[in-house]
Amino acid sequence: MISRVIMHISILIAASTLPLAGVTPDAFKQFKSLQPPAGLSTEIGSFTLDAELFDVLDAPPTNLRLFDATGRETPFLLRLKIPLRTVETLQPFAPAKIESFRTLENNRIEMVVARDPKHPQPGALQFESGVRNFEKLVTVAGSTDRQSWTLLATNEPIYDYSRFVDVRRDRVPISTGNYLWYRIEVSNITENKDSPLVEIIRQTRGGQAGNETEATSFRREPFRMDRIIFLGQQLSVVAGDPATLERDLTHWTVNQDLPRQQTILTFSTLREPLVAIIPKTEEANFSRAVTLEGRATTQEAWQTLANGRITRIRAGIIQQDCMTLTLPCEYRGRLFRLTIQNQDNPPLTFAGLRARYNTYEALFFPKSGMTYQVYFGGTEIPAPKYDVATVLAAIPAGSGAQWTVGAAQPNPTFKKQSKTGGVSGKTLLTVSLILMIGILMPIIIKLSRKIS
């Protein structure tokens, strides 16, 4: 009997340490309503986190959940918003077939090349040649019947300056079109170049040696083209830079530390993911070293976030403006200070500060006709684990319908939660021990009487 009682109590104690299956809306201090876009037609919804959300979110943000109107938790994926961009490149796909060739006056040539109709429309021509140190102008026209021609490129330069620097351009971009023949005109086809042989001319007078003169001869070098390649346009979609937003800061102060020759700008934010700071000034012709520090609370020590230099030069043709200090990685803090090293220069006058933040989006699968609320701001809430996160991660940025986030409202049903939810495991363990003692005590007394 004793063993049976102990077994039941052990099960009760073990159950007290298990967390609940999910988190309910009453675990969060605030909520925001989501408004669907007009004419919702996509199966994926998304909303962007604003400053009010970041102000109370944990780092990493675990205390945020999405619930529908029935109070059912809706899985979502929170991620950095990285838009996709289309990149256009030129890829060689076939050499041009030369149909005709002729020389023109004024040191020019003309050739007609054909394109295989099975090949894509070219976006450029590439002139492959082993010649170095040249400069030519190329004009290209296209035709479908070799009778009527459409101008595709006019006096496009190709060149090689290997004699001075490693710079070469051998491609000519052309307008695309379904042309079968291309007429190519190349100017300055033969160039005068210095001969490697130098002749020494000696002048004598009365049998005596006079002045010596170097005479350099020239040689005519034609521009030999090994072949002409058609280049086709190829489009590829790649991940771009993270989406950011900028706003002017309103809570900032400026102080001058004259003994240290420093100007210190102090400002605060709502813990958005900061990636850059841009001081605003009308002054010019300066270059100052700067350091940005941050901390989450007034009790923490300052942490160095970035070192750099702000520069603005207005001197004739030199127009340089570099006023952005970029952080190596985003930082979510509340208090910041930007220190400008003046050295022996007079302090700069600043008119304001502008901050740049990363943008985060949440993706989810909305149900037709259902409304949703974002709950946030609770404490001791574990990070969610949703299997749909793997599915949503493959969705390109900007593919979901953008839902509008409303204003923050206090949650009237908020109750402080423990990590296990509901009654704490410690409380349940205490109750279980008291219950176990209450059950076992009469049994122990009864056994002791039998023994005596």
N, C-alpha and C positions, 0 to 999 in steps of 0.2 A: 504493500500500500504506500509505504514511504517513497519507494522508488518511482511509483506512478505519479505521485504529487510533485516530486522534484522534476520529473520529465515535463509535466505541463507548465510548471513555473519557468523552467529553462526555455521552453518555446516562447513564452510570453516575454521573457527578457530579451531573447534574440530578436523578436519582432519589434521591440522598442528601438532598436538601432537601425532599422531599415528606413530609408527615405520613402516619402510618398511618390506615387507614379508620376505626378506632374505638379505644375505650379498654377495656382488659381489667381484670378484678377485681384483679389483682396490682398495680395502680397506686394502690391505696388502703390506708391504714393500718388502718382499722377497718371493721367491718360490723355491722349489726343485722338480725335476722330479722324478717319480717313474719308475723303470725298472722291468717288470714282470720276474719271474723265467722262465728258459727254460722248455718247456713242461708243461705249466700251465694246471692243470687238476682238481683243486678244485674250488668250488664256493665261497670260502672265501679267501680274500687277507689280508695280514698284513704287516706292516712295523714298525721298531723300531725307536724310537726317539733318535737322536744323540745329541752331545754337542752343535752343532750350533743351533739346534731347541730350546733346553733348555735355551740357552743364551739370547733369546729375548722373550720367552714365558712368559705370565702373570702367576701369582700364585693365584688361580688355572689357568691352561692353557686354557683361553677362546679365545685367538687370534690365532687360528689355524683352517684352513678349508681345505677340500679336494675337488678339482674340476676336472671334466673330460676335454677332449680336446675341447669340445664344450662350456666350461664355465659354465656347469651345476654343482651345488653343489651336492656332493655325501655324504650321511650320513655315519658316522663312529662311532666307540666306542673307546675311549681312556681309557686304564686301566693299572694298575700295572700287570706286567707279572709274573704269579704264575704257574709254571709247575705242572702237576699232577704226582704223583708217585704211583707205585704199592707196596702195603704192603702185605707181606705174613705172615699169622698167622696159628697156629695149633689149630683146634677145635675138641673136643672129639665127636665121632659119634656112637661108639658101643663098648661094652665090648668084649674081646676075649673069645672064647669058647675053654676050655682046652680039648684036645683030648688025650694026654698021659702025664705021669709024671714018672721020675725015678731019683734016686740018683746016683751020679758019685763019683769016688775017688777024693781025695784031697779036700774034703769039698765043693763039687759042686753039683748042680742039673740041670736037663734038662727037659724041657716041650715043647710040640708041641701044638700050638693053631691054630684055624681055623678062617678064615674071610668069612663072607657072601659075595658071589660074587656080590650081589646087592649094597653093600656098596662101597664107593670110596676107592682108594688105599691109605693106611696110609703112613704118612711121619714120624711118631714117635710112640713109645709105652710109656704109662704112667703106673708106678707101684704104685698103691694105697695101702698104708700100714699105720697102726697105730703105727708102731715101730719107736722109736726115737734113735738117736745116733748110726748110722750104716754107713758102707762103703762097697760097693759091686762093682764088675765089671760084665758087661753084654755083651754077644756076641749074635748076632741075625743073622739067615740065613733064606732065603725064598725059597719056592718050589711050583711048580704047580702039582706035582704028588707024593710028599713025598718020592721020590727016589733020585732025583738030587737036590742039594741044592746050593744056591748062597749066598755068604757072604754079609750081609747088614750092619753090624756094628760089630766092634771088640773091646773088652775090654773097653766099654764105662762106665764111672763111674756113679753110683748113690749113694747119700750120704745124711746124716742128721747130722749136728753138733750142735744140740740144747743145748748140754751140755756147749758149749762155746759161741755160737753166733747163731742168727736166720738165718741160711743158710741151704737150702734144695734143692736138685736136684733129681727129681723122673722121669724125662723123658729121653728117649734114642732116638735120631734121627736115622732114617734108610733110606737107599736108596729106592726110590719108584719103584714099579713094580707090574705087575698084578699077584701077588702071592696069593694062596689060603691058604697056611699053612706057619707058622712061627715057627722055632725052636729056643728056647730061653735057653741060658745057663747062670746061675748065680753062681758066685764064692763066697767063704767065706760065705756060706749060714748060718752057725752057728758060732756065735762069743762068746769068753770068756769075760764076764763082771763081774765087781766087785759085790760081794754080799752086800746087805745092812747090814748084820750082821758082827760085828767085834768081834773077840775073844781076850780076854786079857790073856796072858800067864805070870804067876808069877814064878820067879825062887827063890828058898829058899836054904840057906846054914846053916846047923847046927841049924835048927829050927828058923832061923832069916830070915826076908823078904829080898829078893834081888831085882834084876831088874825086871821090868815089860815090856813085849813086846806085841805090837798089831799085831795080825795075821789076815790078810784079806783073806777071801775065795773067790773063783770064781764060777760063774754059767754059764752054756752053754745056750745061748739064740738064738733060730732059728729066721730067718727072715721070718715072716709070711706076705704073700701078699694077701690082701683082694680081689683084682681083677686087671686085666691088661686091659687097655683101648686103643683102636686104636684111634690115632689122625690123622685127615685129614688136608691137606693143603688147606687153603682158601685164595684167592687173592681178595684184595679190592683196589680200586683206590681212593686216597685222595689227597687233595691239599698239595703241598709241600711248601718249603720256597720260598719267592720271588726271582726271578732270578736277579743276580747282575753281575756287571763287575768291574774290577779293572784296574787302570792305574797309572803310576808314575806321580807325579806332577813336573812341570818344573819351575813354578813361586813361589819360596819360599825363605825365608831368615831366618837366625838364629841370635839372639842377646842374650847377657848375661847380666842379671840384677844382678850384684854382691851384691849390698846392700840387695836386697830381696832374694838372693840365688836362682834365677830362670833362667832357659833357656827358651827362647820364640821363637817358630817357627811360622812365619807368612807366609800365602800362600793365593792364590786366585784360584777360579774355574770359570767355565762357567755356574754356577747356576744349575748344575745337582743335582738330589736328593741324597744328601750325607747320607750314613748310617754308615760309619766307616772310621777311619783314622789309618794308620799303619806307625809309624816312623821307619826308617831304620838305624841301627847302628851295628857295628861289636863288640862292647864292651859286656862284660858279668859280671855276679854277681852284679846285681843291682836290686832295686825295688823302683820306684819313683811314687809319686802321680802326676796325670796330670789332666788338665782342658782344655776343648775345648770350644771356644767361636766363634760366628759368627755374621755377619751383612750383610745386602743387599747393603748398600751404606756407604760411608765415613761419611755421616751426621748422621747416626743412631747410637744409643748406642750399645755397645757389649752385646750380649745375650748369657748366659751360655747354652751350648748344651749338655755337658756330663762331668761327673767326673769319674775318674777311676784310674788305676794303670798299669804301664808297668813294666814287670819283665822278667829278663833272668838270670837263675842260671845254672852254670856249676860246680858242686862240687861232684865229685865221681859218685855215682849212681844216684844222684839227677840231673836231666836234665829237667829244667822247662823253657818254653818259652811262654810268654803271652805279645805280643806287639801290640795287636789290641784293640783300644778304640772304642766301639760300641755306637752309638747314640740310645736313647730310641725310637726315631721316625725320619724319614727322614727330612732333612732340605735343602731348596734351598736358598743358600746365595752366595755372591760373595767374601767376605773377611772373613778370619778365622785367629785365632791365637791359638796355642797349647802351654800351659804353663806347664813346668816340674819343680816340686819342688825338688831342690837339697839338701836342708838343709845344713849339714856340709860336704857333699860329693863333690868331684870334678865334674864339669859339664861333661855330656856325649858328645861325638862327633857323630853327625848325618850325614849320607851320603845321606839322601833323605827322601821323604814322598811318601806314596802310599795311594790312596783314593779308597773307595768302594762305588759304586752307585747302586741304584735300577734301574731296567730296565722297561721301559714303552713301550707298543705296541698299535697300532691302527688297528682295524679290520674293514673291509668294504666288500661290495659285488661288485666285479668288473664285468663289462660287457665285453663280448667277443670282442677282437680286439680293445678295447678302451684304451687310454693312460690317465694317471692321473698326477696331480701336487699337491704338498702340499704347500699351501700359509700360511704365518705366519708373525708375527711381526707388526700387526696393533695396533691401539689404540682405546679405547672406543668402543670395539666390544663386544656385549652381548654374553653370553654363549649359545651354540647351544642346541636345544632340539629335538632329533631324536627318533622316535618310534622304529627304528630298533635296538637301543641300548639295549632294553630288550631282543631281539632275540639274538644279538651277545654276550650278557653277559653269555649265557649258553654254548657258544663254548669253549671247553677246550683249554688251552694255547698250542701253537705249532700246532694246527690243521689247521691254515690258511697257504696258500702259501706265503713264505717270499719274498716281493718285496724289491728291492734295492733302497735306498735313494741316490739321486745324490747330487752334490755340490750346495751350496746356490747361487742364482742369484738374482740381484736386479729386482724388478718388474717395468717395464717402464710405466705402466698405474696406478701406485699408486697415490691415492688421499686421503688426510686425511679425515676421516669420523667422523661425529657426532654420538651420540647415536641413533638418529632417521634416519640417513642416508640421503644423498642428501642435500637439503636445510634445514637448521636448523629450528626447530619449533619456536625459538625466532624470526628469520628473517621473517618467514611466518606470525607470529602473528602481527608483526609490519606492514607488508604490508597490512594485512587484516584490521587493525585499520585505516590506512590511507585511504584505499578504502571505508570503512564504513563512515568516515567523509566526503569524497568527494561526496558520494551519498546522504547522509542525509542533507548536508548543503543547497543545493537549495530548498529541501522540507521544511526545517525550515524557510528559508527566505520567501518562498511563503505563508506559513501559517501565519507568523507574519504580512504580508501585509494585509491579509484578516481580521485579528483581528483588526488592526488599522483602 
